[in-house]
Amino acid sequence: MNNFMEIAVQEALKGIRKKEGGPFGAVIVKDGEIISVGNNQVILTNDPTAHAEIVAIRRASEKLGRFDLSDCEIYTTCEPCPMCYSAIHWAKIPIMYYGASRDDAAEIGFDDKYLYDVLQGLITDEKLMSKQIERSECLIPFKLYDEDQEKKLY
């Protein structure tokens, strides 16, 4: 078994034993060295975003002191949900290895099909009402940010 995936599995098992969240673990690696690990901590933290990949990304960013993880790779025990996939993208991680599939996760109650279908435009989101309001006022910070010559893009 791949050593890094084995550690991701151990993280998932640790989280299950401690009743911290679902059966998910992740490891972030840079130059063959582990930078961070994470397991699902949704129940532990009451934070619906505390998925294993998010926890590992937050820890890696803190440890490295930067948000750009483009020199890292991630090992995760399951194909990421749309939120985690997006976070991996925003962290600029170029390589992802995953074990179980989203279908495997759906079989035990972690079904992201609805989100995938909404994001692909296959269905209309009927679970979240969304209305645009106060656009002109909300563009004020955008304008200030755009004009800032010292801003750091990410």
Phi, psi and chi 1 to 4 in degrees:
 res  aa     phi    psi   chi1   chi2   chi3   chi4
   1 MET       -  142.7  177.8  178.4 -151.6      -
   2 ASN   -57.6  130.5  176.4  -75.4      -      -
   3 ASN   -58.8  -41.6  -69.3  -23.3      -      -
   4 PHE   -70.8  -38.2  -60.1  126.5      -      -
   5 MET   -68.0  -35.4 -171.6   61.1   82.7      -
   6 GLU   -60.6  -40.3 -176.8  176.0    6.3      -
   7 ILE   -67.5  -38.5  -67.5  167.4      -      -
   8 ALA   -60.8  -42.4      -      -      -      -
   9 VAL   -62.8  -42.4  169.7      -      -      -
  10 GLN   -62.5  -37.8  -68.7  -55.2  -46.1      -
  11 GLU   -62.6  -43.2  -83.4  -62.1  -59.1      -
  12 ALA   -61.6  -45.1      -      -      -      -
  13 LEU   -63.7  -39.2  -67.8  170.4      -      -
  14 LYS   -61.1  -44.3  178.6 -179.2   86.3  172.8
  15 GLY   -62.8  -38.0      -      -      -      -
  16 ILE   -66.6  -47.2  -67.3  167.8      -      -
  17 ARG   -59.1  -38.6  -79.4 -167.8  -58.7  -85.5
  18 LYS   -86.1   -1.3  -68.4 -178.3  166.0 -172.8
  19 LYS    59.3   39.3  -53.3  -74.6 -170.3 -143.2
  20 GLU   -87.1  -22.9  -66.6  178.3  -19.4      -
  21 GLY   169.8 -157.3      -      -      -      -
  22 GLY   -73.2  177.7      -      -      -      -
  23 PRO   -84.3   57.6   34.1  -37.7      -      -
  24 PHE  -129.8  140.1  -53.5  100.9      -      -
  25 GLY  -140.0  154.6      -      -      -      -
  26 ALA  -146.6  151.2      -      -      -      -
  27 VAL  -135.7  134.1  175.5      -      -      -
  28 ILE  -110.0  130.9  -65.4 -178.2      -      -
  29 VAL  -124.0  138.9  175.5      -      -      -
  30 LYS  -131.5  124.4  177.8 -177.7  178.9  -61.6
  31 ASP    52.6   40.9  -60.4  -33.9      -      -
  32 GLY    77.7    4.8      -      -      -      -
  33 GLU  -116.0  141.1  -54.5 -119.2  -10.2      -
  34 ILE   -72.9  126.2  -66.1  173.1      -      -
  35 ILE   -94.6  -42.1  -58.8  -59.5      -      -
  36 SER  -157.2  161.0   67.5      -      -      -
  37 VAL  -132.2  160.5  -62.2      -      -      -
  38 GLY  -159.4  150.4      -      -      -      -
  39 ASN  -127.2  163.9   62.3  -78.4      -      -
  40 ASN   -63.1  126.8 -175.5  -68.2      -      -
  41 GLN  -127.2   27.8  -62.3 -176.3   -9.2      -
  42 VAL   -58.8  -46.5  170.3      -      -      -
  43 ILE   -71.2  -42.6  -66.7  170.0      -      -
  44 LEU   -58.3  -43.9  173.2   69.8      -      -
  45 THR  -101.3   -8.6   61.9      -      -      -
  46 ASN    55.5   33.7  -71.0  -45.1      -      -
  47 ASP  -116.7  109.7  176.8   -5.9      -      -
  48 PRO   -65.8  -11.0   22.7  -30.1      -      -
  49 THR   -95.3    0.9   69.3      -      -      -
  50 ALA   -82.6   51.5      -      -      -      -
  51 HIS   -75.1  160.1  -67.7 -164.4      -      -
  52 ALA   -55.1  -44.5      -      -      -      -
  53 GLU   -65.2  -41.0  -62.1   91.2  -20.7      -
  54 ILE   -65.0  -44.9  -57.3  -70.8      -      -
  55 VAL   -59.0  -46.2  170.5      -      -      -
  56 ALA   -65.2  -40.4      -      -      -      -
  57 ILE   -64.1  -45.2  -71.8  168.6      -      -
  58 ARG   -60.1  -44.0  -72.1  175.2  179.5  162.3
  59 ARG   -66.2  -41.8  -71.4  175.9  176.8  167.4
  60 ALA   -64.7  -43.3      -      -      -      -
  61 SER   -63.2  -40.4  -66.2      -      -      -
  62 GLU   -65.7  -45.7 -176.9  176.5  -10.9      -
  63 LYS   -63.4  -43.4 -177.7  174.1 -178.3  177.1
  64 LEU   -83.6  -14.1  -64.7  174.6      -      -
  65 GLY    70.1   33.1      -      -      -      -
  66 ARG  -159.6  158.7   53.6 -169.5  164.4   89.5
  67 PHE   -95.0  -14.4   52.6   80.8      -      -
  68 ASP   -90.0  108.7 -177.0  -23.7      -      -
  69 LEU  -108.3   34.2  -56.8  178.5      -      -
  70 SER   -68.2  -10.1   59.0      -      -      -
  71 ASP  -102.6   18.2   54.5   -7.7      -      -
  72 CYS  -119.6  170.5  -61.9      -      -      -
  73 GLU  -136.2  158.8   53.2 -166.0   34.3      -
  74 ILE  -124.4  139.4 -171.4  166.7      -      -
  75 TYR  -115.6  125.5  -66.2   77.4      -      -
  76 THR  -136.1  142.5 -179.5      -      -      -
  77 THR   -71.2  -11.3   57.9      -      -      -
  78 CYS  -146.6  149.5 -172.2      -      -      -
  79 GLU   -52.8  125.5 -176.1  177.5    2.2      -
  80 PRO   -64.9  149.4  -20.3   31.5      -      -
  81 CYS   -69.2  169.4   72.2      -      -      -
  82 PRO   -57.0  -37.4  -29.0   37.4      -      -
  83 MET   -64.5  -47.6  175.7 -175.3   68.7      -
  84 CYS   -68.5  -39.3  -68.6      -      -      -
  85 TYR   -58.2  -44.0 -177.7   89.3      -      -
  86 SER   -63.5  -42.4  -63.2      -      -      -
  87 ALA   -63.4  -40.3      -      -      -      -
  88 ILE   -61.7  -42.6  -67.9  164.8      -      -
  89 HIS   -61.7  -49.7  168.8   77.6      -      -
  90 TRP   -64.7  -28.5  -72.2  120.1      -      -
  91 ALA   -78.1   -6.2      -      -      -      -
  92 LYS    66.3   24.2  -60.6  179.1  178.7   13.0
  93 ILE   -70.8  120.3  -61.9  172.6      -      -
  94 PRO   -86.6  -15.3   31.5  -34.8      -      -
  95 ILE  -132.3  129.2  -59.4  172.1      -      -
  96 MET  -129.3  132.0  172.0 -179.2   66.7      -
  97 TYR  -114.4  132.4  -59.1   95.3      -      -
  98 TYR  -133.7  155.4   68.9   90.9      -      -
  99 GLY   -97.5  -85.9      -      -      -      -
 100 ALA   -68.6  156.5      -      -      -      -
 101 SER   -93.3  167.6   71.4      -      -      -
 102 ARG   -62.7  -29.6   65.5  174.0  111.2  165.6
 103 ASP   -67.9  -38.4  -66.4  -30.9      -      -
 104 ASP   -60.9  -42.4  -64.2  -35.7      -      -
 105 ALA   -65.4  -39.5      -      -      -      -
 106 ALA   -63.1  -34.5      -      -      -      -
 107 GLU   -62.7  -22.6  -73.9 -179.4   19.3      -
 108 ILE  -112.3   18.1   62.0  164.4      -      -
 109 GLY   103.9    0.4      -      -      -      -
 110 PHE  -104.1   76.9  -66.0   92.6      -      -
 111 ASP  -102.7  113.0 -169.2   -6.8      -      -
 112 ASP  -100.1    8.8  -61.1  -33.3      -      -
 113 LYS   -55.3  -42.3 -177.5  178.4 -178.7  -21.5
 114 TYR   -57.4  -47.0  179.9   82.7      -      -
 115 LEU   -64.0  -44.2  -71.6  174.0      -      -
 116 TYR   -59.6  -42.7  -79.1  106.2      -      -
 117 ASP   -64.6  -41.4  -71.2  -10.3      -      -
 118 VAL   -63.4  -48.6  168.1      -      -      -
 119 LEU   -63.7  -31.0  -68.3  170.8      -      -
 120 GLN   -84.6   -1.5  -67.2  174.4  -25.0      -
 121 GLY    74.2   16.7      -      -      -      -
 122 LEU   -77.1  -28.4  -59.1  175.2      -      -
 123 ILE  -139.3  161.9   61.7  172.0      -      -
 124 THR   -90.3  138.2  -59.0      -      -      -
 125 ASP   -73.0  110.3 -170.4  -10.6      -      -
 126 GLU  -101.6    1.0  -64.4 -177.6    9.6      -
 127 LYS   -96.9  -14.3  -65.5 -178.3  179.9 -177.7
 128 LEU  -132.3  116.4  174.7   65.6      -      -
 129 MET   -80.7  133.4 -177.3 -174.9   74.8      -
 130 SER  -133.5  123.6  177.8      -      -      -
 131 LYS  -136.4  133.2  -69.3 -175.2  177.7 -174.4
 132 GLN   -82.0  130.4 -175.5  177.5   23.5      -
 133 ILE  -139.3  156.4   63.1  169.6      -      -
 134 GLU    51.9   40.7  -46.9  -62.2   -8.2      -
 135 ARG   -57.6  -47.7 -179.5  176.0 -180.0  -94.3
 136 SER   -61.2  -40.5   59.4      -      -      -
 137 GLU   -68.8  -36.0  -72.2   77.7    8.5      -
 138 CYS   -73.7  -17.6  -66.6      -      -      -
 139 LEU   -80.5  -13.3  -75.0  174.4      -      -
 140 ILE   -59.3  -51.1  -67.0  168.9      -      -
 141 PRO   -63.3  -31.5   -9.2   13.5      -      -
 142 PHE   -60.9  -45.1  -81.0   60.2      -      -
 143 LYS   -63.0  -45.6 -174.9  176.6 -173.8  -50.0
 144 LEU   -61.8  -42.3  -71.7  174.0      -      -
 145 TYR   -63.5  -45.7 -179.2   83.4      -      -
 146 ASP   -61.2  -34.0 -170.8   45.8      -      -
 147 GLU   -81.3  -14.3  -67.6  170.1   -8.3      -
 148 ASP   -72.0  111.8 -178.5   -4.9      -      -
 149 GLN   -72.3  -14.8  -62.4  -60.2  -48.4      -
 150 GLU  -104.2    8.0  -62.8  175.6   14.0      -
 151 LYS   -64.1  150.7   68.5 -179.6  168.3  -87.1
 152 LYS  -110.9  112.3 -173.9  172.4 -175.2  175.8
 153 LEU   -75.5  150.1  -66.7  176.2      -      -
 154 TYR  -140.1      -   55.2   92.4      -      -
